[in-house]
Amino acid sequence: MTIFLFLSLASAMVALCLALVLIPIWRAGGARRAQRREANVEIYRQRCAEIDRDVAASRLAESDAQDEKDELGARLLADIDAEPELSARTITASASRRGPTRPWWGSVLLLLFIAFGAAGYGWLGDWQAIEKTGMPNIDQMMAGLKARVQAHPEDRSARLLLAQAQRRQGDNAGAATNFHILNQRSAAPPNTDLIAAEAQARLAAGGDLAGRAGDLYSRLLKLDPNNREALWYLGLRAAEAGRNTKAIHFWDRLLEQHLSTEARAMISSRRRSLLQNKSDP
């Protein structure tokens, strides 16, 4: 990630957070002013109703009632049209009951917090780390593994890691060589996974079942008589050599096992094609 992309994303996130925090604060201030205005209007209406009742009861003259209504109306217009200017005493008393009456202080404190956080990262953070992709350098890792294997040929863990890495990188010939060394130096009993890995690497490198890969699968089947991979490939080797009866024997053993529907259909199809031409040399 580049510094420009990081700063762009960070700025967008800060702007979004500020909007989520400050907009409700400022809206709350506007809502309080609207509530005050509605309250003033309601007081005006109630007072007018009281004046009308006093006139009806002959407690107040018509002219005095009209003067008082005019005064109330003027006071109401002044409250609605002008922003209320609260005295220091009113602000202090209101803050003690409800907190700050305006969102200025909350906004300023939030902005200061963000500014100090950015300054702190600029002082203590590692800006160069932003440029790093976080992905390992495969070439360096491979070179390190090869150097470790050359320096310590008996290190089985390093050689196994190298062989597996070579398979993932498409170097099947190199992987086959290292798996072969591991199988030659394998302690008893032999590791069936390593035998299968060498056979797979040799086939992927362009080898055929008539050579070393087929011999490895024969060895694997002796160690694990129900090994599916060995039964399949040994059946293929027999079919390629024209020994259809032997191939069908391997695949029948494979079909006795629990297989997926797709695998069973594929093996059965190959078996039927051999049965139609079941003539061993």
Sequence and secondary structure as in RCSB ss.txt:
>XXXX:A:sequence
MTIFLFLSLASAMVALCLALVLIPIWRAGGARRAQRREANVEIYRQRCAEIDRDVAASRLAESDAQDEKDELGAR
LLADIDAEPELSARTITASASRRGPTRPWWGSVLLLLFIAFGAAGYGWLGDWQAIEKTGMPNIDQMMAGLKARVQ
AHPEDRSARLLLAQAQRRQGDNAGAATNFHILNQRSAAPPNTDLIAAEAQARLAAGGDLAGRAGDLYSRLLKLDP
NNREALWYLGLRAAEAGRNTKAIHFWDRLLEQHLSTEARAMISSRRRSLLQNKSDP
>XXXX:A:secstr
  HHHHHHHHHHHHHHHHHHHHHHHHHHHHHHHHHHHHHHHHHHHHHHHHHHHHHHTTSS HHHHHHHHHHHHHH
HHHHHHS     HHHHHHHHHHHS SSSHHHHHHHHHHHHHHHHHHHHHS THHHH      HHHHHHHHHHHHH
H TT HHHHHHHHHHHHHTT HHHHHHHHHHHHHT  SS  HHHHHHHHHHHHHTT  TTTHHHHHHHHHHHH T
T HHHHHHHHHHHHHTT HHHHHHHHHHHHTS   HHHHHHHHHHHHHHHTT    
